[in-house]
Amino acid sequence: MSSRINTDSPIRIAVIGSGPAGFYAAGHLLKDGAGRQGAAGHSIEFEVDMIERLPTPWGLVRSGVAPDHPKIKSVTRIYEKTAAHPRFRFFGNVALGEHVSRAELLEHYHAIVYATGTPVDRPLGIPGEDLPGSHAATEFVGWYNGHPDHTDLEVDLRRAERAVVIGNGNVAIDVARMLVLAPSELAPTDTADHALEVLAESRVSEVVIVGRRGPAQAAFTNPELLELGELADADVIVDPEELDRALAVHDAGAAENITSRRNVEILRSYAERPPAGRAKRIVLRFLLSPVALEPGDDGHLGAVELARNELVTDADGNLRARATGEHETLPAGLVFRAIGYRGIPLPGVPFDGRRGVIPNERGRVLGLPTDSDSGGVPDAPGRERAETLPGDPGVERPESGRVRGEYAVGWIKRGPSGVIGTNKKDAQETVDAIFADASPDGEGLNVPGTPAGAAIERLLRERQPELVTYDGWASIDRHERSLGEAAGRPRVKLTRIEEMLRVAAGD
Ligand code: NAP
């Protein structure tokens, strides 16, 4: 790739969203952009402004990673280094589509990088899904992690002894583990105070994790599955007969996959292990698909109706679940749906409603399909979509092909897969596309009318007088840590926007 750039002025990039993907993209832009030469041979600078809907950065590292996984959260130290770069600015509490339009950003930046993630759950699409007691894992995870959108979620853990978690991914494991952690395991974490109170009163003693396929097809990773077997207060139960039935059909792909092979070994060891008589249990069930959530006498969730499956090989050689016609009813007062996340459309930005991502080619946003294909995906709570901001011409995009100067990164680019580190490589690909497009033989970036850093800051402050800078976030961070120190916890999270703004402003 050429290290020469087709201009001599600084290249200004807006990154929308401050999770891992946004921060890795910003980091690559600032680090790998340094030293590139402009058209006249002088060195060119990349400047990054990060626009974040919340007053706080870090995306899912703050509001998705389980509170009992502090080591994973320590990745923010890398992002802090990026944030300290002199050509980086953080504009928090600013929402694209509400305070600033895509068209206005294109007026001020050479490129926009969308790093907005996939904030809503994929629905099961079965009757009873909206019964009280049925929760999207996305909401529950946000709630126990203190995400301000979910602070008021009502999770009644006192009325149910059994909870069912649908899905065989790591989110299902996180949710199940959080439901059975011992008070001594929860105490040193940064779990939101409101969640600690509710968890302390929980009557849930059994959590059933339900997979529609078998153990070899599960999306768990090995350390997460192993961790279930090491909990202080819970036994992990696997029925050996069900395990054998679910493993009876050979899966060539899984046999070649080291993670799947190890998952099967771990699950076999659980099936052989006698329960240790702990107060709670996590039960892993396979070959079952929920077909309806049934209300109890009080109208609250009472049971999950499950269809038994068998595994069949599809045309591509993958094993998929097929209903056998047999059913099973599992009484349960709580259900958590953990079958994956989805992106939501951003005003004026192309969106592939089927996949729930921004259509793109190696990070370069493509013009089609439009957000009329959004499939009725609801906006996240608290997320308002104003489509008529001044200067926004509405949905304006070419019939097909590239949208110049617009890029995607992370889950909104490739869908909700991989671990935090996966986003580093993903961000590198997107940033390489930006460098290639900015080079003399590239397709070019956007040409902004007002590429001055002061102008966009003025506009944003006009639209959002309560804009939170990185210094504002640093005040919130210090405040939370000092509250935590007194309690022997990493931090006590602020969970209301008003509180965050007060602390950010130094009041
Ligand atoms: P995921 O890994 O994609 O797992 C989704 C699960 O839902 C799969 O088992 C899938 O089964 C199942 N599923 C999908 N549709 C279903 C349906 N209609 N009925 C029943 N089951 C259905 O998603 P995730 O758990 O949300 O995790 C997202 C990403 O974050 C993953 O890459 C995960 O590893 C990562 N993550 C990592 C950690 C960690 O490292 N500690 C923690 C949390 C999340 P099929 O395979 O049959 O489709």
Boltz pocket constraint, residues with backbone or C-beta under 6 A from the ligand:
constraints:
  - pocket:
      binder: B
      contacts: [[A, 64], [A, 123], [A, 124], [A, 166], [A, 167], [A, 168], [A, 169], [A, 170], [A, 171], [A, 172], [A, 174], [A, 210], [A, 211], [A, 212], [A, 213], [A, 217], [A, 218], [A, 219], [A, 220], [A, 221], [A, 224], [A, 288], [A, 289], [A, 290], [A, 338], [A, 339], [A, 340], [A, 341], [A, 416], [A, 417], [A, 418], [A, 419]]
      max_distance: 6.0
